[in-house]
Amino acid sequence: MAWVLLTIAGLLEVVWATAMKSSNGFTVLLPSIVTVVAMLLSFGLLSVAMKSLPLGTSYMVWVGIGAIGAFIAGVILHGEALNATRVLAAAFIISGMGLMKLSS
């Protein structure tokens, strides 16, 4: 169950990061509210998952899901660059998350 909660927490990190971009520096109300609510839920679920998962593993997977998800959201929603170097960097993050999970 901890892995499920950690995955949801990571996906909520994508939500808050994407909403934060849309909040335009917290000057647009709805995305600002979504950012804060998703942050609180994400941190809360991360803390519950950390009760039974190692700190390093849980934090790395949480950040990794958020980083990869934000990268994908940036490309799809905000027209950010998609090139070989960025894809390779994302692949390294995914590889690191997989290795960290295997080590625990």
C-alpha positions, 0 to 999 in steps of 0.5 A: 500500500505504501508504494501506491500512496507514494505513486499518488503523491508523485502524481500530485506533485505533477499536478501542483507543479503544473498548476503552479506554472499556470498560476503565473506567480500565484496571481491567478486564483484557481491554479493557485488554489489547486497548487496549494491543495495538491501540495498538501495532499502530496506531502501528506501521502509522502509522509504516510508512505515514509512510515514503511519505506526508506527515506532515500527511496521514497523521496527519490521516487516521489521527486522522480515521478514529479520530475518526469511528469512535469517534464512531460506536462511541460512538453505537452501543455506548455510547448517546451522543447523535446530533444534528445538531451532532455529525453536522455536526462529523463531516461536517467531519472527513470533508471535511477528510480528503478535502481532505487526501488530494486535496492529496497 
